[in-house]
Amino acid sequence: MNDAAGFDPTALGFEPVPTPWGPAWWRVEDVPLGPAPAPVDARWGPALGVNHPGPRAFLDLEATGRRITASTYAFLVGLLVWQGEEGRFHQWVLPHPAAEAALWHHVAALWPAGAVLFTYNGARFDLPLLQTRAQMAGVAPGPWEDAAHVDVLPWVRRAFRGAWPDHRLATAAARLAAMPRPADDLDAALLPELYHHALLTRDPLPLRPAQSHHRADVLALAAVWAALARELAALPPTRAYPAATWLSRGRLYAQHHDWPRARAAFQRAQTRARTPDERRQAGLRLAEVYRRLGEPDAAHALWRELAAEGVWEAYQHLIRAALRDRDPNTACRWLRQAQAHLRAATTSPLERALWQPKFAALARRVQRGQGTACDAEAT
């Protein structure tokens, strides 16, 4: 097969752009997107790219394989640049492998300066493939090397864990951004076959469904990011999800020290909890958020409630809180109550064997604090 002959992309709406490495085949269209999500006063805002004042670049590659090897090419490159309320969608096609240098040099020439780069699973695939193929084409370092990168997929997984059957881009677009795919949408696994068929037959028309699928992916990525940012910013939360979803989202907020939103998420998890473990997790995490927010009375009340239910970590928190308050007598009282509760509870031998040494270690800390032994076995 003479791949260098390739196919003529003009039938797909692409036009040749002269470069020193031959023509790059490119098309561009303006897409009205509306205003971007408003900045948020939380650490996750910059991490998600919400607070960035400059342009945002949404990238998606369609490749000849799902593993990055020396023979893996990106045959469709999509870049949506969102600035203000307008978007400009750029799309490149590779009509034959010999045109790769021209493609990547033109992508680099049109890359928006100072843009944040967004992908979907791009940390594992799109970005490494972009860097590998561009370097092989002589574009190194490319302008994308210094761009801040946000992979939206891990954010979606953490924000909607347990809420959806999967976290594919099509699922997120349908459920979060109200952008369902048409019933006749192509399976992404078929796209490399269509490309190879176009190379073999030199007929670009079978690639038209792949081209439409690729465009939909890039627009869906931008829509999912925007809808995700707006939903994460909502306070109080506006949707109903299972406890597992609220727990995961609360941990995301807590990781970025967004304590007010973490409190709202863990409160939702408490009310939606259906299992003892969900109640335990929601209660412990909510109490910790109360402590971080400077609400010790609320934290202590929740720990006491959980301790009465046999949540041993709650006793641990109560003892440590008393030690922080330099109140070894109260710490000793909680330690004795915890030991008595543990002896009387119908816990498994493994759980008992796990917590007895922990309470013994706490007893030694209490003893150091009050100067006399705290008999952990006393009632």
C-alpha positions in Angstrom: 0.0 0.0 0.0 1.3 3.5 -0.8 0.2 5.4 2.2 1.9 8.5 1.0 -0.7 9.0 -1.7 -3.4 9.1 1.0 -6.9 10.5 0.3 -8.2 13.9 -0.6 -9.7 15.6 2.6 -11.5 18.3 0.7 -14.6 16.2 0.5 -14.8 16.4 4.3 -14.5 20.2 4.3 -10.8 20.4 5.1 -8.6 22.9 3.2 -4.8 22.7 2.6 -2.7 25.2 4.6 0.9 25.6 3.2 3.7 24.8 5.6 7.4 24.2 5.1 6.6 20.5 5.5 3.8 20.3 3.0 0.1 21.1 3.3 -1.7 20.7 6.7 -5.4 19.8 6.3 -7.5 22.0 8.5 -11.0 23.3 9.0 -12.3 25.8 11.5 -15.8 26.9 12.7 -17.1 29.3 15.2 -19.2 27.8 18.0 -21.4 30.0 20.4 -20.7 28.7 23.9 -22.0 31.4 26.2 -20.2 32.7 29.3 -17.8 30.4 31.1 -18.5 29.4 34.7 -17.9 32.2 37.2 -14.7 32.1 39.3 -15.1 30.5 42.8 -13.6 31.4 46.1 -12.2 27.9 46.7 -8.9 26.2 46.1 -10.5 23.7 43.6 -11.4 26.7 41.4 -7.9 27.2 40.1 -7.2 23.4 40.1 -10.2 22.9 37.8 -9.3 25.8 35.6 -12.4 27.8 36.6 -10.5 30.9 37.8 -8.2 31.2 34.8 -8.6 34.6 33.1 -7.2 33.6 29.7 -8.4 31.2 27.0 -9.3 27.6 27.6 -8.2 24.9 25.1 -10.2 21.6 24.9 -8.2 18.9 23.1 -9.2 15.5 21.8 -7.3 13.1 19.6 -8.6 10.2 17.6 -5.8 7.7 17.1 -5.0 4.5 15.2 -4.7 2.6 18.5 -5.5 2.8 22.2 -1.9 2.1 23.2 0.9 4.6 22.5 3.5 2.9 20.3 5.8 4.0 17.5 3.0 3.2 15.0 0.2 5.0 16.8 -0.9 8.1 14.9 -3.4 10.8 15.7 -5.5 11.0 12.5 -8.0 13.5 13.8 -7.0 16.4 16.1 -9.6 18.6 17.6 -9.0 21.8 19.5 -11.8 24.1 20.8 -10.6 27.5 22.1 -13.1 29.1 24.5 -12.6 32.8 25.2 -15.3 35.1 26.3 -18.6 33.7 25.1 -17.3 32.4 21.8 -15.6 29.2 20.8 -13.5 28.5 17.8 -13.3 24.8 16.9 -10.2 23.7 14.9 -10.0 20.2 13.4 -7.1 18.6 11.5 -7.0 15.4 9.6 -4.0 13.2 8.6 -4.6 12.1 5.0 -1.5 10.0 5.1 1.3 9.5 7.6 3.8 11.5 5.6 1.7 14.6 6.4 2.3 14.4 10.1 5.0 17.0 10.4 2.8 19.6 8.6 -0.1 18.8 10.9 1.7 19.2 14.2 3.6 22.3 13.1 0.2 23.9 12.2 -1.3 22.9 15.5 1.6 24.5 17.3 1.2 27.7 15.1 -2.5 28.0 16.1 -2.1 27.0 19.8 -3.6 29.8 21.9 -1.0 31.6 24.1 -1.5 31.3 27.8 -4.4 28.8 27.5 -5.3 26.1 30.1 -5.5 22.7 28.4 -8.4 20.4 29.1 -8.7 16.8 28.1 -10.8 13.7 29.1 -8.4 10.9 30.2 -5.8 13.0 28.5 -3.2 12.5 31.3 -3.0 8.9 30.2 -3.5 9.1 26.5 -4.0 12.4 24.6 -1.2 14.4 26.2 1.4 11.7 26.0 0.4 10.9 22.4 0.5 14.6 21.5 4.0 15.1 23.0 5.3 11.8 21.4 4.1 12.4 17.9 4.9 16.1 17.9 8.4 15.4 19.1 8.8 12.8 16.3 7.6 15.4 13.9 10.2 17.9 15.1 7.9 20.1 17.2 9.7 20.0 20.5 9.1 21.7 22.8 5.6 22.5 21.7 3.6 25.4 23.2 1.5 22.9 25.1 4.5 21.9 27.2 4.1 24.9 29.5 0.3 24.9 29.6 -1.5 24.0 32.8 -3.4 20.7 32.2 -6.7 19.7 33.6 -7.8 16.1 33.0 -11.6 16.3 33.6 -12.2 12.6 33.9 -10.8 12.2 37.5 -12.9 15.2 38.6 -16.0 13.6 37.1 -15.2 10.3 38.8 -14.9 11.9 42.2 -17.9 14.2 41.8 -20.3 11.4 40.6 -18.9 8.2 42.1 -21.9 5.8 42.6 -24.3 8.1 40.7 -23.8 6.8 37.1 -23.2 3.4 35.6 -19.9 4.6 34.2 -17.9 7.8 33.6 -17.4 7.8 29.9 -17.5 11.2 28.2 -20.8 10.3 26.4 -22.4 9.4 29.8 -21.2 12.5 31.4 -22.4 14.7 28.5 -25.8 13.1 28.6 -26.4 13.2 32.3 -24.6 16.4 33.3 -24.7 18.6 30.3 -28.0 17.3 28.6 -26.1 16.4 25.4 -27.1 12.8 24.6 -25.5 11.2 21.6 -27.7 10.2 18.7 -28.8 6.6 18.5 -26.7 6.1 15.3 -23.5 7.5 16.9 -20.4 5.5 16.1 -18.6 3.3 18.6 -15.3 4.9 19.1 -13.5 1.5 18.7 -14.6 1.6 15.0 -12.9 4.8 14.1 -9.4 3.4 13.5 -10.9 0.9 11.1 -12.6 3.7 9.1 -9.4 5.6 8.9 -7.4 2.6 7.7 -10.2 1.9 5.1 -9.9 5.5 3.9 -6.2 5.1 3.5 -6.6 1.8 1.6 -9.3 3.0 -0.7 -8.2 6.6 -0.9 -11.9 7.5 -0.3 -12.4 10.0 2.6 -16.2 9.7 2.7 -16.3 6.7 5.1 -14.5 9.0 7.6 -17.4 11.5 7.7 -19.1 9.7 10.7 -15.8 9.6 12.5 -15.3 13.3 11.9 -18.8 14.1 13.3 -18.1 11.8 16.3 -14.8 13.6 17.0 -16.4 17.0 16.8 -19.1 15.9 19.2 -16.4 14.7 21.7 -14.6 18.0 21.8 -17.9 20.0 22.3 -19.0 17.5 24.9 -15.7 17.9 26.8 -16.2 21.7 27.0 -19.9 21.3 28.0 -19.1 18.7 30.7 -16.3 20.8 32.2 -18.6 23.9 32.4 -21.5 21.9 33.9 -19.2 20.2 36.4 -17.8 23.6 37.5 -21.2 25.1 38.0 -22.5 22.1 39.9 -19.5 21.9 42.2 -19.9 25.6 42.9 -23.6 25.3 43.9 -24.2 25.9 47.6 -26.3 24.3 48.9 -26.2 21.4 46.5 -29.1 21.2 44.0 -29.3 17.6 43.0 -30.1 14.3 44.7 -27.5 11.5 44.6 -26.7 8.4 46.7 -24.6 8.7 49.8 -21.5 7.3 48.1 -21.6 10.2 45.6 -21.9 12.8 48.4 -19.1 11.1 50.3 -16.8 11.2 47.3 -17.7 14.8 46.5 -17.2 15.8 50.1 -13.7 14.3 50.1 -13.0 16.3 46.9 -14.0 19.5 48.6 -12.1 18.7 51.8 -8.9 17.9 49.8 -9.1 21.5 48.6 -10.0 22.9 52.0 -13.5 24.0 50.8 -15.0 23.3 54.2 -18.5 25.0 53.7 -19.1 22.8 50.6 -17.6 19.8 52.3 -20.0 20.3 55.2 -23.0 20.5 52.8 -21.9 17.3 50.9 -21.3 15.3 54.1 -24.6 16.4 55.5 -26.3 15.1 52.3 -24.4 11.9 52.7 -25.7 11.6 56.3 -29.3 11.9 55.2 -28.9 9.6 52.2 -26.9 6.9 54.1 -28.4 3.4 53.8 -25.7 1.2 55.4 -23.9 1.4 58.8 -20.6 2.0 57.0 -22.0 5.0 55.0 -23.4 6.5 58.3 -20.0 5.9 60.0 -18.1 7.6 57.1 -20.5 10.5 56.7 -20.6 11.2 60.5 -16.8 11.0 61.0 -16.0 13.2 58.1 -18.7 15.7 59.0 -17.4 16.0 62.5 -13.9 16.7 61.2 -15.3 19.4 59.0 -17.1 20.9 62.0 -13.8 21.0 63.8 -12.1 22.6 60.8 -14.8 25.3 60.7 -14.3 26.1 64.3 -17.5 24.4 65.6 -16.1 22.1 68.3 -19.5 21.7 70.0 -21.1 20.3 66.8 -18.1 18.0 66.3 -18.2 16.7 69.9 -22.0 16.1 69.7 -21.6 14.1 66.5 -18.6 12.1 67.9 -20.7 11.3 71.1 -23.6 10.1 68.9 -21.3 7.9 66.8 -19.6 6.5 69.9 -22.9 5.4 71.3 -23.4 3.5 68.1 -20.1 1.7 68.5 -18.0 3.7 66.1 -14.7 3.2 67.7 -13.0 6.0 65.7 -15.4 8.4 67.4 -14.1 7.4 70.9 -10.6 8.0 69.5 -11.5 11.5 68.4 -13.1 12.3 71.7 -10.0 11.1 73.6 -7.6 13.0 71.4 -9.8 16.2 71.6 -9.7 16.1 75.4 -5.9 15.7 75.3 -5.6 18.7 72.9 -7.7 20.6 75.5 -5.2 19.5 78.2 -8.1 17.7 80.0 -6.6 14.2 80.8 -9.5 13.4 83.2 -12.1 13.7 80.5 -9.8 11.7 78.2 -9.5 9.0 80.8 -13.3 8.9 81.2 -13.8 8.5 77.5 -11.1 5.8 77.4 -12.8 3.8 80.1 -16.1 4.1 78.4 -14.6 3.0 75.1 -13.0 -0.1 76.7 -16.2 -1.0 78.5 -18.2 -0.6 75.3 -15.7 -2.7 73.3 -15.9 -5.5 75.9 -19.7 -5.5 75.9 -20.2 -5.1 72.1 -20.8 -8.0 69.8 -17.8 -7.2 67.7 -15.7 -9.7 65.7 -12.5 -11.0 67.2 -10.6 -9.2 64.5 -12.1 -5.8 65.3 -11.5 -6.3 69.0 -7.9 -7.3 68.3 -7.5 -4.2 66.2 -8.9 -1.7 68.7 -7.6 -3.0 72.0 -4.0 -2.0 71.2 -5.1 1.4 69.9 -6.9 2.1 73.2 -3.9 0.8 75.1 -1.7 3.3 73.3 -4.1 6.1 74.0 -4.1 5.1 77.7 -0.3 5.6 77.8 -0.8 9.1 76.3 -3.5 9.9 78.9 -1.1 8.6 81.6 1.6 11.0 80.4 -0.9 13.8 80.5 -2.3 13.4 84.0 0.7 11.9 85.6 -1.1 8.8 87.0 -2.3 5.7 85.3 -5.7 5.7 83.6 -7.0 2.1 84.2 -8.4 1.3 80.7 -10.0 -1.8 82.0 -12.0 0.0 84.8 -15.6 0.7 84.3 
